[in-house]
């Protein structure tokens, strides 16, 4: 069943739209009818809907701003505009504002409406899938390098605005190659997936965990209150990842080395912050691995290194 929100103030047009969807589609449509934009937005909040059919001339809204408001309320729901005006320029502008299609009432084959709704839903799903693939690591489901940089930029801006430090961690597995050389390739992937789940379990939902590539990860800890709070998370991670992973009958043991820098104590660009965290991470490896180290300029010099080994 396809659930559709119809935002249309004209009862005759609304009834005609519902009849067309019922008569000319093999799928079953469940229609929720709203006569005003405000009523429609309230329904969107309650949801869920597979698609929205939107009239541009409503008692409390008119024209392209209507599309913008609906799209902004829930960008994941595809919008098909139903208009009484045949205007190619307006149609193009509606699509630019977020609509998936623009149909003129009373024009075209009756089956066009149902087909347009189906296509709009499939196009939106394809767009979301492509967006996901562009922003998330396909193996672990973690944020990828591209989205991580965007998240870090936003976190740095919030850090300065709210005057709350953030911790940036760069993490690299110890003994990953030696641990996986004798295993099948898919078990190496299983290990990375298990590590990813372990990292997520060690931090808050508001924190960002990303896979940068290979066996290298990053974490952004926002709103850290003290050196101790960062150390608690780092210790939790080293202890969790240093435990034995049971993978399809194999016991696999690795460790993790973590380099940490704290912004804005370390007030540099993203690339410089990553370099500082990277150098601290290698210092942790030199200490024997399964531990962490702070970058010297992070403001936490007196707690430079820690090793769980």
Secondary structure as UniProt FT lines:
FT   STRAND          2..7
FT   HELIX           11..23
FT   STRAND          29..34
FT   HELIX           37..46
FT   STRAND          51..55
FT   STRAND          57..58
FT   TURN            59..60
FT   STRAND          61..62
FT   HELIX           64..73
FT   TURN            75..76
FT   STRAND          78..83
FT   HELIX           88..96
FT   TURN            97..98
FT   STRAND          101..104
FT   TURN            105..106
FT   HELIX           111..135
FT   TURN            138..140
FT   HELIX           145..162
FT   STRAND          166..174
FT   HELIX           176..180
FT   TURN            181..182
FT   HELIX           185..202
FT   TURN            205..206
FT   STRAND          208..213
FT   TURN            214..215
FT   STRAND          216..221
FT   HELIX           227..241
FT   STRAND          245..247
FT   TURN            248..249
FT   STRAND          250..252
FT   STRAND          255..263
FT   TURN            264..265
FT   HELIX           270..286
FT   TURN            287..288
FT   STRAND          291..294
FT   HELIX           296..298
FT   HELIX           301..303
FT   STRAND          305..307
//
